[in-house]
């Protein structure tokens, strides 16, 4: 759903939407290294702002379903030192949305989700392999 939302956001975003996304990116950059919980919250805020930028009320309300899972996944991933920096992939989505380049926004979100899945799988695999 998020690749389609990124596509739509690139076509319908407002200056306020861009400001909300930029604010979330700034918060991610500030909190990534020293506060996994705050970084996860900023990450969630970015995705919420993206959904709002679609201009579609149904998509915007999907945050109610997505946020709990995203927040927990991000808390786990952001707290792991081997996970990749999430900022570049989020920045790529933001840049495409800013440029109103819908196909690029969709592809950037696909890349972001692939990286997030890879990071989560890596962290989960290491936690599973660790002795109790």
Buried (B, 14 or more C-beta within 10 A) or exposed (E): EBBBBBBBBBBBBEEEBBEBBBBBBEBBBEBBEEBBEBBBBBBBBBBBBBBBBBBBEEBBEBBEEBBEEBBEBBBBBBBBEEBBBBBEBBBBBBEBBBEEBBEBBBBBBBBBBEBBEEBBEBBBEEEEEEEE
